[in-house]
Amino acid sequence: MLLNYLKIAVRNLLRSKSFSAINIFGLSVGLTCCMLLLLYIRSELSYDKHQEHADRLYLMAQETIIGKGNKGAGMEKNANASAPYAFALKSEFPEIEQVARLWINLIDDKALLQVRENGKSVKAFYETKGYQVDSTFFDLFSYQFTEGNAHTALIDQHSVVLSEEIARKLFGNGPALNKLIRIGGTSGSGEDFKITGVYRDESARSHIDAKFFLPLSAGWVGGFLRNAKLDFCCNNMFVTYLKLRPNTDPARLTQKFPAFMAKYAANGLKNVGFDKKLFLIPVPAIHLYDQINTIVTPTNTTTYLYILASIALFTLLIACINFMNLSTARSAKRAAEVGVRKVMGAERGSLIGQFLGESMILSLLALVIALALVSASLPIFNQLTNKALQLPELFEPRIVLTFIGLALLTGLLAGSYPAFYLSMFNPAQVLKGKFANTLSAVALRRGLVVFQFVISVGLVLATFVIQEQMRFLRSTPLGFTQDQQIAVALTSKESHNAYSAYRSEILRNNQVTGAAGTQYYPGINNASDFLLYRPDQGPMNADQVKTNWVDYDFLPTMGFKLLAGRMFSRQFPGDTSNRLVVNEATLRKFHIPLNKAIGQKLQFDWQGQTHKYEIMGVLKDFHFENLRQSIEPYAFLLSGQPNYNYIIVHVNTANMEQVLGFLEQKWKALRPEEPFTYTFLNEDFQKNYEAEARTSRIVSYFTIISILISCLGLFGLAAFAAQQRTKEIGVRKVLGASVTNIVLLLAKDFLILVVIAIVIASPIGWYAMNKWLQNFEYKIDIPWWIFALSGILAITIAFITVSFQSIKAALMNPVKSLKTE
């Protein structure tokens, strides 16, 4: 019986090659899209789940209430905490088995790694993803060491643990254990470190994307921990991880945190005018914890995963709808077969089983093609998504079973209605030749076509809105000059010392119109801030203000607009580090009128001392971070020492290659052992929108695919409609109808369905994209032309699709159409 059904299924496929090809191709493309997006979503959901103690690992985060004395007190969640929390928590709570802190180098964004021989550098490069951690770090996190011992690797202050990638870059395929490398940057300037471990890179599936680890006791931060007066209020720059004991309830532990804060931190927090609440985030949940923008690496949002999951589902649904429509439309071709089978004693259940079986066979065939398409397109998909998905992942038993299940579900979904519909035929009516498509079947087909194009038009709308928002993000004035700005990194004490000489040399070039040093620049993480307050209001009204130390010429080089007072100047020796140049947001935060801002005093309490500052200039508001966030208070201070992390070079030429060659030549003359490294400021700023840009690319490509699949179904239905109306077309042509009349006649019914879909999709798309735009502080108002363009595009594509078959039918010789009458 099963073999007989299989033979019938194969014969039906071969008998209707064009319809079979449309069904198989549509299903295989739909399955391909679904499988690729499921692999991506699986990757996003799997972060840190490979950790041996994943169910017991937690990040200690804090909710900070700033400026309790103000009506507008702010509240923010932060992943960083002060240094003492980790071991105080372990001491206080027996539920905590082990703790470890991680420090992201907030001073330098990269470190210089060197292999030296005979006092000279023989290999050197910069690496951005290095972290300093407690020696207990590898007791919490599972890393596969290929060299060395994880549990003892970071006990020594001058040890370093490398990823295999970095070890190969330094030593090729040879062993790296116990060799010395020099690591530069202010966190470890010019210090030699012994390699005590090499591990397999876990950055693709962990929120910690480390390429190397140093002990927390090393370098600048090690000196800070040994010598500074540590408290529970300030210097919130450590990420604190906890490993709880087995069977510990994290909710119960969290309930004990207020008493802990009252014991250790309450008095200090009261003195600086803010409060904190501690809470726990499971480590496997960190990557998708979108309430904090960055936890070691930028977090993602589940919103994007829902968007991608919806696209995967809708793409597959469109392919299933094609199958259902074409199967029911061609039901007359199978009616006689059903009638004969029923007369011969076939029950309805066996007929349903046969048609569902045919659908399953077709979907499994589509799955085989889809697996080949996924294998071929995976490298392109990885480029599109910035992922490193590997082909062997496709053939993991769980993945294979998931995809087989998906294919069978697709076959069941696609074949369910045709199976039940075909099995309902009355054999007597069918065998008398009185079969006709029922009104309900026709209505269902039309409804499904409308549903297909609702999805397609909705995706087109989403694509246009996302692209328009991205264009807005790229083109919105930021309040400074972002083009033609080159940021040259200064990552060691030696390069800091060479700053003045390097600046003088490059300013000799008439293509360089400005050059100035800075700790931070727009587009990168600005880690420094003060809790400032007006002397007449007191520390209870303190508010957070981002701070940056710069050279005299930084503000004019960046093109900031001055509204009041003046910028820093070498002509005024009194411009020291207690003078501030602030933005308008600072004035708003402290309720200072612009005409009274110059000379206004602000204060900052730290470690029992009050530091006093005076506003000497006000700048027009500018975006130092991305446009997802509102403009925050910002203050510039003049640096007393040239310890800048970057020198910003403004040039007046489009010939960047020539200027970069000049900058590198002057760098090599002063620092021959350090590689010359630079970035373009505008590119760094746009990197803040990588998640949105990635989503835009994915939505755009999969929108095109969904439209393609929808058009395949429309093409098949149009071909079937033209075939059904062949004699009608012949009669109309004999009576004088033109090709245009016939094309419009055949296309009209389908175009009406597309117009209905546009009417339904427009408000749904408007609502969904408005929700997405709420993620941005600065966003577009969705313009009317997006809806008009989406509708015109859908109608045009549908008309072209239908017209192909309509023109073919209209050009047919009417004699051939009518000769059988």
Beta strands, then each sheet from edge to edge (+ up, - down):
strand 1: 57-66
strand 2: 74-78
strand 3: 80-81
strand 4: 96-104
strand 5: 111-117
strand 6: 120-127
strand 7: 130-133
strand 8: 145-148
strand 9: 159-163
strand 10: 180-183
strand 11: 191-199
strand 12: 212-215
strand 13: 238-244
strand 14: 274-282
strand 15: 485-489
strand 16: 512-518
strand 17: 529-533
strand 18: 543-550
strand 19: 562-565
strand 20: 579-583
strand 21: 601-606
strand 22: 609-619
strand 23: 634-638
strand 24: 646-651
strand 25: 678-680
sheet 1: 2+ 1- 13+ 3-
sheet 2: 2+ 1- 14+
sheet 3: 2+ 1- 13+ 4- 7+ 12+ 9- 11- 8+
sheet 4: 2+ 1- 13+ 4- 7+ 12+ 9- 11- 10+ 5- 6+
sheet 5: 16+ 24- 15+ 25-
sheet 6: 19+ 22- 20- 23+ 18+ 17- 21+
end
